[in-house]
């Protein structure tokens, strides 16, 4: 996500806050409640920003919907082919996180504003502060949402999400409960005109609409996710890398795209994104998975048991494979997603830069180049420089599991591809 986009999004929030602030302040029909002062203006401005964020925050996670919209967009304007959800949903996830940070900020402003509001009302002799906090619909739903959002923010922390993904996954679905409460948070009608009429923004309509879109998208995902597919091969590589191979003639993908993988034997509900490391020309589809989190470690332990290593994750000096399909777990896939990276074939000289596990994207590209080279399909590509930067030298085994195949080495020997590795 570019800095310009971040600045524009923050500027939009500032404008919305200012609009809500002034709307409350300048409304003559709210002169009675406005005796509270500055805090009521701030809480209302923050509420409008929260409505904006809660409406949008789920939409970047609608990967199926974004994929459809993107295809239509590119088809209409003839700008090429791709999707809005590039890579492993990195761009859309960034928007989602940025909106979450704005929610955290304006939630703090909103809550502190209401704490002052309730205190001022008590001073003005209009009821006790505690009755507003815990004796009103807005107060009760507000504290429940505060609890839910607190749990979601804590479990979404990178360390927890990485090591205990299931905790993150299940608690994050509390967002649907929070959205329902937020939509009807204003039902208690805290802000009233001098005549006692409710004065709300009507933002609940947009919250409900966004929630319906998200639920429909999830339903489409379930309906369109393919039935269980048998694995044809599973390989345990040195360094803990896992390679899964399967066949699915109905899956049409392009180099650099990714799919979502579900293994019911490990978890019926968890779907994880992985780059497709094979070429579309190949009959077998391959995924390379690095054990980096609870779900992938469970997969490694399962493979270790099939190889006769017991419940411990195998750490091998050479690759070992399980070829008996009756032993291998069935999988479900959803995809493909992400913009294809075939454009590298349309240039004379190409430079690819990957960091850490991001190098996985280029495996499928290199294999695709090799197959085109074998079939003598013409392309402009003369040289390709691949740069890999990693903080951890132990990831070299992961790199070798992706690029040690004889097909890729042949491209190295011809000078078509050059690899540069940096540890820093």
Secondary structure, DSSP 8 states (H G I E B T S, - for coil): --HHHHHHHHHHHHHHHHHHHHHHHT-GGGTTGGGG-HHHHHHHHHHHHHHHHHHHTTGGG-HHHHHHHHHHHHHHHT--S--SS-TTTHHHHHHHHHHHHHHHHHHHHHHHHHHHHHHHHHHTTSS-HHHHHHSSHHHHHHHHHHHHHHHHHHHTSHHHHHH-HHHHHHHHTTHHHHHHHHHTGGGG--SB-TTS-B----THHHHHHHHHHHHHHHHHHHHHS---EEEEEEEE-GGG-EEEEE--TT----TT-EEEEE-TTT-SS--EEEEB-S-TTSSSEEEEE---SHHHHHHHHHHHHHTT-TTS----SS-EEE--TTTS-EEEEEEEES---GGGGGSSEEEEEEEGGGGGHHHHHHHHHHHHHHTT---S--EEEEEEEES-GGGHHHHHHHH-SHHHHHHHHHTSEEEEEEE-
